[in-house]
Amino acid sequence: MLGLGQLFRGSPDKQAGRRLYAAAVAQAREPGFYAGCGVPDTPTGRFDLIVLHGFLLMQRLKSDTEGRSLAQSFCNAVVEDVDRNLREMGIGDLSVGKKVKKLMEGFYGRLGAYEEALQGVGEASLETVLQRNIYGNTPPAAAQLDAVAAYVRREAARLPGQSMASLRGGEAGFGPAPVPEGAPAETGRSTP
């Protein structure tokens, strides 16, 4: 029989998904993405970077049969956080479900677009997909876009070497935020 602590703590996968989501959020808050690479420092820009890092993690997790349940727990953590944030922003209970659904449709759509672009399957290049999904109506300088695209390729190639044990522990092991050519390197992490 489960004790109350075990009942409310959640499954190991659920906890691991939350830790991994927290790692994606922490990486998405790196100042270099905003100051150096020109990603809009807005709720939408921050969400878009979380989605980008979610894509990178999902690529790693789905390549391993052990990672599939963790991938689902990661997605559940995204939904929980989106729901909580909308409620904190004052969105009424009747609207939250619809807004969560719309944001998650965007999340999954972007995952597919990034995957196709990274594999060279679709018509759009990775740079085009990043321009559309990360920058929107705020066009970056070419060096900024190139730096983010190089970062995505680097992390997509590096993350498969990350062990499932470290991923379950919330250690995504992302590398440093990109620095556009000719820009000074950012130091330190931003505060939550």
Residue pairs with C-beta under 8 A, 6 or more apart in sequence:
9 15
11 73
12 168
13 69
13 70
13 72
13 73
14 73
14 76
14 77
16 70
16 73
16 167
16 168
16 169
16 170
17 70
17 72
17 73
17 74
17 75
17 76
17 77
18 73
18 77
18 80
18 170
19 168
19 169
19 170
20 57
20 70
20 73
20 74
20 77
20 167
20 168
20 170
20 172
21 54
21 74
21 77
21 78
21 81
22 170
23 57
23 170
23 171
23 172
23 174
24 50
24 53
24 54
24 57
24 74
24 172
25 50
25 53
25 81
26 189
26 192
27 53
27 172
27 174
27 177
28 46
28 49
28 50
28 52
28 53
29 46
29 189
29 190
29 192
30 176
30 177
30 186
30 189
30 190
31 177
31 186
31 188
31 189
31 190
32 176
32 177
32 178
32 179
32 185
32 186
33 39
33 49
33 148
33 177
33 178
34 40
34 41
34 45
35 186
36 144
36 147
36 177
36 178
36 179
36 180
36 183
36 184
36 186
37 140
37 144
37 147
37 148
37 177
37 178
37 180
38 135
38 138
38 140
38 141
38 144
39 45
39 48
39 49
39 134
39 135
39 140
39 148
40 135
40 136
40 138
44 136
45 134
47 103
48 110
48 133
48 134
48 136
49 134
50 78
51 106
51 107
51 110
51 111
51 133
52 110
52 114
52 130
52 133
52 134
52 152
53 172
53 174
54 74
54 78
54 107
54 111
55 110
55 111
55 114
55 115
56 152
56 155
56 156
56 159
56 174
57 71
57 74
57 159
57 167
57 172
58 71
58 74
58 75
58 111
59 115
59 118
59 156
59 159
60 67
60 159
60 160
60 162
60 167
61 67
61 68
61 70
61 71
61 74
61 167
62 68
62 71
63 160
64 164
66 164
67 164
67 167
70 164
70 167
70 168
78 104
78 107
79 100
79 104
82 100
82 103
82 104
83 96
83 100
86 96
86 99
86 100
87 93
87 96
91 99
110 133
113 122
113 124
113 129
113 132
113 133
114 126
114 129
114 133
114 152
115 121
116 122
116 124
116 129
117 124
117 125
117 126
117 128
117 129
118 126
118 152
118 153
118 156
124 132
126 149
126 152
126 153
127 145
127 146
127 149
130 145
130 148
130 149
130 152
131 139
131 140
131 145
134 148
135 145
140 148
141 180
143 180
143 181
143 182
143 183
144 180
146 180
146 181
147 178
147 179
147 180
147 181
147 183
148 178
150 178
151 175
151 177
151 178
154 175
155 174
155 175
158 173
158 175
159 172
159 173
162 171
162 172
162 173
166 173
176 185
177 186
179 185
179 186
